[in-house]
């Protein structure tokens, strides 16, 4: 059973109950104030809730203490059906873009504003869009797999909203202590103390009292004036240079990344009431992996992870995917050498021990770059070595890429 919900106007919610074939069974209009209670009363029937945006409808339910098991996020599914190779020949994939193709709206039913400047547009009919999407799945070359994919990604949207709602316990005082210890005392009009000290060392080493290490073009010109034969300011290129400026500059770059990405400004914006609440985007990239639309939850640096502290009476359990992608690749390609490296608890370290590369960092960047098409930086530099060490796996990746390109052309 499906239950499609939409907002025809302020203060009310339209609810359409549909059978397994997405045919209308009943339609009713309920007050918005009673929507959460209505959902709670019908959730024991295990329906699949159908709505335009999970991020729009689900937070209101969670705030009322109501959780649901399943849904269909129509805008997320529309993106999948527009872009999947299996559905490329369907009527939906070829149709002109409309409101269902618009970016997902992360707004709840009601606004916190004192008054609305313009009344919101009534929602389009979710039952009609559900039928359109089901027809596209049925017309596709892989209806079973596509049906499973849209269902799984829609559940992912529920999980993402629940994660954002619950938040991650975060000790702001400990984060502040970590920043002060690593960066130095915070100053209102300048860089933190340790960063300013490194800037002074950089300027002395380059004999340039005005160089700004935060400006790559300015810094590059200063490096070249000092006689360094470099074409960029990347740390990978600087590591191979013998000059007094390299050590303080690399140290500064490391601290600057922490300061700009997860410093005090980040702390003020993303941590409130002892909780870090980032914005997750399920299926946010072409590979199907999640992305983050704010807060950088998927790339928290190791330096600040000490601020994650369990609430009293609770414990945090760390679940590590343990280099899932290369392990899956080793199995799918039948690459025995990669499989042997995967016997280690840390597969990247196993690649080092197998002699493929010298360091774990090289193994990680090289392997992920090879899998996801990285051709620049450390990924591009390590790729030939990864290809020599694991030829069957890399041939499998290249063959898959060629098949994908042929399907798109």
HULIN-V82744 format. One record per residue. N is the residue number from 1. RES is the residue in one small letter. PHI is phi in whole degrees, -180 to 180 (NA if undefined). PSI is psi in whole degrees, -180 to 180 (NA if undefined). OMEGA is omega as a letter, one per 40 degrees, with the letter a starting at -180 (999 if undefined). Layout:
n=[N | N]
res=[RES | RES]
phi=[PHI | PHI]
psi=[PSI | PSI]
omega=[OMEGA | OMEGA]
//
This chain:
n=[1 | 2 | 3 | 4 | 5 | 6 | 7 | 8 | 9 | 10 | 11 | 12 | 13 | 14 | 15 | 16 | 17 | 18 | 19 | 20 | 21 | 22 | 23 | 24 | 25 | 26 | 27 | 28 | 29 | 30 | 31 | 32 | 33 | 34 | 35 | 36 | 37 | 38 | 39 | 40 | 41 | 42 | 43 | 44 | 45 | 46 | 47 | 48 | 49 | 50 | 51 | 52 | 53 | 54 | 55 | 56 | 57 | 58 | 59 | 60 | 61 | 62 | 63 | 64 | 65 | 66 | 67 | 68 | 69 | 70 | 71 | 72 | 73 | 74 | 75 | 76 | 77 | 78 | 79 | 80 | 81 | 82 | 83 | 84 | 85 | 86 | 87 | 88 | 89 | 90 | 91 | 92 | 93 | 94 | 95 | 96 | 97 | 98 | 99 | 100 | 101 | 102 | 103 | 104 | 105 | 106 | 107 | 108 | 109 | 110 | 111 | 112 | 113 | 114 | 115 | 116 | 117 | 118 | 119 | 120 | 121 | 122 | 123 | 124 | 125 | 126 | 127 | 128 | 129 | 130 | 131 | 132 | 133 | 134 | 135 | 136 | 137 | 138 | 139 | 140 | 141 | 142 | 143 | 144 | 145 | 146 | 147 | 148 | 149 | 150 | 151 | 152 | 153 | 154 | 155 | 156 | 157 | 158 | 159 | 160 | 161 | 162 | 163 | 164 | 165 | 166 | 167 | 168 | 169 | 170 | 171 | 172 | 173 | 174 | 175 | 176 | 177 | 178 | 179 | 180 | 181 | 182 | 183 | 184 | 185 | 186 | 187 | 188 | 189 | 190 | 191 | 192 | 193 | 194 | 195 | 196 | 197 | 198 | 199 | 200 | 201 | 202 | 203 | 204 | 205 | 206 | 207 | 208 | 209 | 210 | 211 | 212 | 213 | 214 | 215 | 216 | 217 | 218 | 219 | 220 | 221 | 222 | 223 | 224 | 225 | 226 | 227 | 228 | 229 | 230 | 231 | 232 | 233 | 234 | 235 | 236 | 237 | 238 | 239 | 240 | 241 | 242 | 243 | 244 | 245 | 246 | 247 | 248 | 249 | 250 | 251 | 252 | 253 | 254 | 255 | 256 | 257 | 258 | 259 | 260 | 261 | 262 | 263 | 264 | 265 | 266 | 267 | 268 | 269 | 270 | 271 | 272 | 273 | 274 | 275 | 276 | 277 | 278 | 279 | 280 | 281 | 282 | 283 | 284 | 285 | 286 | 287 | 288 | 289 | 290 | 291 | 292 | 293 | 294 | 295 | 296 | 297 | 298 | 299 | 300 | 301 | 302 | 303 | 304 | 305 | 306 | 307 | 308 | 309 | 310 | 311 | 312 | 313 | 314 | 315 | 316 | 317 | 318 | 319 | 320 | 321 | 322 | 323 | 324 | 325 | 326 | 327 | 328 | 329 | 330 | 331 | 332 | 333 | 334 | 335 | 336 | 337 | 338 | 339 | 340 | 341 | 342 | 343 | 344 | 345 | 346 | 347 | 348 | 349 | 350 | 351 | 352 | 353 | 354 | 355 | 356 | 357 | 358 | 359 | 360 | 361 | 362 | 363 | 364 | 365 | 366 | 367 | 368 | 369 | 370 | 371 | 372 | 373 | 374 | 375 | 376 | 377 | 378 | 379 | 380 | 381 | 382 | 383 | 384 | 385 | 386 | 387 | 388 | 389 | 390 | 391 | 392 | 393 | 394 | 395 | 396 | 397 | 398 | 399 | 400 | 401 | 402 | 403 | 404 | 405 | 406 | 407 | 408 | 409]
res=[x | x | x | x | x | x | x | x | x | x | x | x | x | x | x | x | x | x | x | x | x | x | x | x | x | x | x | x | x | x | x | x | x | x | x | x | x | x | x | x | x | x | x | x | x | x | x | x | x | x | x | x | x | x | x | x | x | x | x | x | x | x | x | x | x | x | x | x | x | x | x | x | x | x | x | x | x | x | x | x | x | x | x | x | x | x | x | x | x | x | x | x | x | x | x | x | x | x | x | x | x | x | x | x | x | x | x | x | x | x | x | x | x | x | x | x | x | x | x | x | x | x | x | x | x | x | x | x | x | x | x | x | x | x | x | x | x | x | x | x | x | x | x | x | x | x | x | x | x | x | x | x | x | x | x | x | x | x | x | x | x | x | x | x | x | x | x | x | x | x | x | x | x | x | x | x | x | x | x | x | x | x | x | x | x | x | x | x | x | x | x | x | x | x | x | x | x | x | x | x | x | x | x | x | x | x | x | x | x | x | x | x | x | x | x | x | x | x | x | x | x | x | x | x | x | x | x | x | x | x | x | x | x | x | x | x | x | x | x | x | x | x | x | x | x | x | x | x | x | x | x | x | x | x | x | x | x | x | x | x | x | x | x | x | x | x | x | x | x | x | x | x | x | x | x | x | x | x | x | x | x | x | x | x | x | x | x | x | x | x | x | x | x | x | x | x | x | x | x | x | x | x | x | x | x | x | x | x | x | x | x | x | x | x | x | x | x | x | x | x | x | x | x | x | x | x | x | x | x | x | x | x | x | x | x | x | x | x | x | x | x | x | x | x | x | x | x | x | x | x | x | x | x | x | x | x | x | x | x | x | x | x | x | x | x | x | x | x | x | x | x | x | x | x | x | x | x | x | x | x | x | x | x | x | x | x | x | x | x | x | x | x | x | x | x | x | x | x | x | x | x | x | x | x | x | x | x | x | x]
phi=[NA | -111 | -130 | -96 | -123 | -156 | -114 | -79 | 174 | -61 | 84 | -137 | -132 | -92 | -125 | -121 | -94 | -126 | -84 | -64 | -93 | 66 | -92 | -60 | -111 | -159 | -130 | -152 | -119 | -124 | -66 | -58 | -64 | -101 | -62 | -62 | -66 | -64 | -64 | -61 | -72 | -101 | -61 | -60 | -81 | 57 | -76 | -104 | -74 | -119 | -150 | -69 | -141 | -61 | -68 | -86 | -94 | -72 | -56 | -64 | -68 | -62 | -63 | -91 | 81 | -112 | -115 | -122 | -87 | -141 | -157 | -123 | -89 | -65 | -70 | -64 | -67 | -61 | -60 | -62 | -73 | -71 | -110 | -68 | -61 | -64 | -107 | -64 | -95 | -81 | -63 | -64 | -64 | -90 | -70 | -65 | -68 | -142 | -64 | -71 | -89 | -67 | -59 | -59 | -98 | -91 | -118 | -86 | -63 | -116 | -91 | -86 | -68 | -62 | -154 | -91 | -69 | -136 | -66 | -67 | -69 | -60 | -69 | -72 | -72 | -69 | -66 | -64 | -68 | -60 | -64 | -63 | -70 | -65 | -64 | -64 | -64 | -66 | -77 | -70 | -83 | -144 | -61 | -64 | -69 | -67 | -61 | -66 | -65 | -68 | -67 | -67 | -68 | -68 | -64 | -59 | -64 | -62 | -61 | -61 | -68 | -66 | -62 | -66 | -66 | -73 | 74 | -104 | -59 | -140 | -91 | -64 | -65 | -69 | -61 | -60 | -65 | -61 | -64 | -64 | -68 | -85 | -100 | 98 | -60 | -75 | -121 | -68 | -114 | -148 | -69 | -57 | -57 | -67 | -70 | -64 | -64 | -68 | -61 | -61 | -65 | -63 | -65 | -67 | -64 | -94 | 53 | -140 | -74 | -117 | -64 | -111 | -68 | -85 | -109 | -55 | -63 | -66 | -64 | -61 | -63 | -67 | -62 | -69 | -65 | -82 | 96 | -83 | -89 | -127 | -106 | -155 | -104 | -66 | -67 | -66 | -77 | -68 | -61 | -91 | -106 | -101 | -160 | -60 | -79 | -64 | -62 | -66 | -69 | -65 | -63 | -65 | -59 | -65 | -69 | -65 | -62 | -65 | -64 | -81 | -88 | -139 | -84 | -67 | -64 | -61 | -60 | -68 | -83 | -112 | -117 | -142 | 61 | 75 | -133 | -98 | -122 | -78 | -106 | -93 | -127 | -62 | 52 | -81 | -128 | -63 | -78 | 95 | -72 | -70 | -130 | -129 | -106 | 160 | 97 | 63 | -62 | -86 | -139 | -71 | -69 | -61 | -60 | -102 | -67 | -66 | -81 | -81 | -128 | -64 | -65 | -55 | 86 | -121 | -129 | -96 | -108 | -92 | -111 | -108 | -68 | 56 | 53 | -61 | -61 | -66 | -67 | -64 | -62 | -60 | -70 | -68 | -88 | 70 | -81 | -65 | -65 | -69 | -62 | -65 | -63 | -75 | -70 | -71 | -59 | -108 | -63 | -65 | -67 | -62 | -68 | -64 | -65 | -79 | 87 | -68 | -144 | -89 | -130 | -63 | -61 | -63 | -63 | -66 | -65 | -66 | -70 | -66 | -65 | -66 | -69 | -104 | 84 | -71 | -125 | -122 | 60 | -65 | -60 | -66 | -68 | -86 | -57 | -57 | -70 | -64 | -65 | -70 | -75 | -131 | -64 | -67 | -66 | -71 | -65 | -63 | -63 | -64 | -65 | -64 | -64 | -65 | -62 | -64 | -67 | -66 | -67 | -80 | -80]
psi=[138 | 147 | 111 | 133 | 146 | 166 | 107 | -13 | 177 | 136 | -2 | 158 | 131 | 135 | 128 | 122 | 130 | 152 | -173 | -22 | 10 | 27 | 142 | 135 | -43 | 150 | 140 | 161 | 128 | 155 | 142 | -36 | -25 | 8 | -46 | -41 | -37 | -44 | -43 | -36 | -29 | -13 | -34 | -17 | -3 | 50 | 168 | 111 | 135 | 121 | 167 | -45 | 122 | -40 | -16 | -43 | -37 | -37 | -37 | -38 | -44 | -40 | -27 | 5 | 22 | 125 | 149 | 155 | -38 | 153 | 171 | 114 | 102 | -39 | -39 | -43 | -34 | -42 | -44 | -47 | -24 | -33 | -14 | 138 | -38 | -27 | 11 | -24 | 5 | 163 | -38 | -44 | -31 | -11 | 158 | 151 | 146 | -165 | -26 | -15 | -4 | 157 | 139 | 138 | 119 | 53 | 147 | 179 | -39 | 148 | 153 | -2 | 156 | -41 | 158 | 133 | -38 | 140 | 141 | 149 | 141 | 146 | 150 | 163 | 112 | -28 | -41 | -43 | -37 | -45 | -39 | -43 | -38 | -37 | -40 | -41 | -42 | -34 | -18 | 169 | -7 | 66 | -39 | -46 | -39 | -40 | -41 | -40 | -47 | -34 | -44 | -43 | -31 | -39 | -36 | -36 | -38 | -46 | -44 | -42 | -38 | -40 | -44 | -40 | -45 | -38 | 165 | 128 | 128 | 125 | 102 | -37 | -40 | -38 | -45 | -41 | -41 | -45 | -43 | -39 | -40 | -40 | -19 | 175 | 140 | 132 | 139 | -32 | 7 | 180 | 159 | 159 | -48 | -32 | -40 | -37 | -40 | -35 | -42 | -42 | -40 | -46 | -37 | -45 | -32 | -5 | 46 | 100 | -8 | 1 | 138 | 110 | -11 | -7 | 102 | -44 | -43 | -44 | -42 | -43 | -40 | -40 | -43 | -36 | -29 | 2 | 8 | 127 | 79 | 149 | -4 | 175 | 16 | 148 | -27 | -37 | -38 | -28 | -26 | 10 | 136 | 99 | 146 | -20 | -19 | -48 | -52 | -32 | -44 | -39 | -41 | -43 | -41 | -44 | -36 | -37 | -43 | -44 | -43 | -35 | -37 | 33 | -155 | -34 | -42 | -44 | -43 | -33 | -35 | -11 | 119 | 136 | 33 | 17 | 137 | 119 | 86 | 172 | 114 | 147 | 95 | 143 | 40 | -9 | 166 | -24 | -9 | -7 | 157 | 156 | 179 | 134 | 20 | 133 | -23 | 39 | -26 | -1 | 45 | 123 | 154 | -30 | -33 | 0 | -18 | -14 | -10 | 108 | 128 | 149 | 155 | 132 | 0 | 161 | 147 | 133 | 124 | 121 | 117 | 125 | -14 | 59 | 56 | -45 | -51 | -29 | -42 | -41 | -41 | -40 | -44 | -36 | -17 | 28 | 106 | -38 | -41 | -37 | -39 | -40 | -32 | -8 | -23 | 152 | -40 | 105 | -37 | -39 | -34 | -34 | -36 | -47 | -26 | -7 | 9 | -42 | 174 | -31 | 159 | -39 | -42 | -40 | -44 | -53 | -40 | -44 | -48 | -35 | -40 | -39 | -42 | 14 | 23 | 129 | -1 | 171 | -150 | -35 | -49 | -36 | -35 | -17 | -46 | -37 | -39 | -40 | -38 | -37 | -35 | 69 | -39 | -40 | -44 | -33 | -36 | -44 | -45 | -39 | -41 | -40 | -41 | -41 | -41 | -40 | -38 | -39 | -31 | -26 | NA]
omega=[i | i | a | a | i | a | i | a | a | i | a | i | i | a | i | i | a | i | a | i | i | i | a | i | a | i | i | i | a | i | i | a | a | a | a | i | i | i | i | a | a | a | i | i | i | i | i | a | a | i | a | a | i | a | i | a | a | i | i | i | i | i | i | i | a | i | i | a | a | i | i | i | a | a | i | a | i | i | i | a | i | a | a | i | a | a | a | a | a | i | a | a | a | a | i | a | i | a | i | i | a | i | a | a | a | i | i | a | a | i | i | a | i | i | a | i | i | i | i | i | i | i | i | a | a | i | i | i | i | i | i | a | i | i | i | i | i | i | a | i | i | a | a | a | i | i | i | a | a | i | a | i | i | i | i | i | i | a | a | i | i | i | i | a | a | a | i | a | a | i | a | i | i | i | i | i | i | a | a | a | a | a | a | a | i | i | a | a | a | i | i | a | a | i | i | i | i | i | i | i | i | a | i | a | a | a | a | a | a | a | i | a | i | i | a | i | i | a | a | i | i | i | a | i | i | i | i | i | a | i | i | i | a | a | i | i | a | a | a | a | i | a | a | a | a | a | i | a | i | i | i | a | a | i | a | i | i | a | a | a | a | i | a | i | i | a | a | a | a | a | a | i | i | a | i | a | i | i | i | i | i | a | a | i | a | i | a | i | i | i | i | a | i | i | i | a | a | a | i | a | a | a | a | a | i | i | i | a | a | i | i | a | a | i | i | i | a | i | a | i | i | i | a | a | i | i | i | i | i | a | a | a | a | a | a | a | i | i | i | i | a | i | i | i | i | a | a | i | i | i | i | a | i | i | a | a | a | a | i | a | i | i | a | a | a | a | a | i | i | a | a | i | i | a | a | i | a | i | a | a | a | a | i | a | i | i | i | a | a | a | a | a | a | i | i | i | a | i | i | i | i | i | i | i | i | i | a | a | 999]
//
